[in-house]
Amino acid sequence: MTVDPIVYNGKEYVTRWVHLMNVEYHGQAENVRVADYELWVAIEDDYNDNVPEAVEIDNGIYYYCDSGFLAGEPTDDEIREYLRESLT
């Protein structure tokens, strides 16, 4: 589990890096960064206004989880299962 918070407008948001298998690349693994939905809410207006910092943050997030999911400190396996269910 790699916790890597993002600070935006003075507030810290939890993000996590998780290791996923990438089907497109024949089983190669990749690290992806996920965040709770609260981060999207914090950057949305600036993102829509093309504020570079907000755009850069969004470009680095693989998926925004339901509010509070990451704050509940799930295991990497729980995050992978959540993503599998959400993305299929």
N, C-alpha and C positions, 0 to 999 in steps of 0.2 A: 504494500500500500504506500503510495507516494502522495502525500498531501502537499498541495502547492497553491496557497491562497493568492488571490488577485485582489489588489486594493484599487478601488475606483471611487473617485470623489470622496476620499477619506474613509471609506468603509471597506472592510475586509470580507471577501466572499470565498467560501471553500471551493476548491477544485481538486480533482484527483486524477492522477495518471494511472491508466490501467493497460495491461498487456492484452491485446486481442489478436486472434488469428484472422488473417485477411484472406478470404476465399478467392478474391480476384487474383491474388499472387500465389496461388497453389500452396496454401498453408503457411506462408511466411507470416511472422508475427509483426505487429506494430504497436507502438504505444500511442494511446489517444488520451485526450484531456476532456473530462466531463465536469459539468458544473450544475448546481441547482438553478432552477428557474429564476430565482431572485437576482442572479447576476444579469440575466437577459433583461429583466424589468429595469435594472439600474442603468444599463447601457442603451436600451432601445431607442429613446428619443435622440441621443447623440449619434447612434448608429444610423438612424434614418436621416440625420442631418450631415452624414458623412464626416463626422469628427474622427480624425485618424486613430486616436487611441481606442475609441469604441469599436471601430472597424477591425483594428488589429486584434483586439481581445476576441471578438466574435469569430474571426478567421481561425483562431487557435483552439476554439471549442468544438469538439466532435459532436457533443449532444448535451442539451439542457434537460436535466432530470426533473421530475416532479418536485414541487416545493418541499424543502426539508429532507429529501431523500439522502443526500450526502451528509447533511448535518447529523443524521442519525448514525453515522459511522459504519456503513455497511462494509462487509468484506469485499475483496476484489471479485471473488466468485459471485457474490450477490449482485455486484455492479454488472458483471458480464451477463448474468441471467436477466437482469432488468433490461439491459440493452437488447439482448436477443428477443425478449418479449415485445419490447417497444418498437423494434425496427423490422420485425417480420410480420 
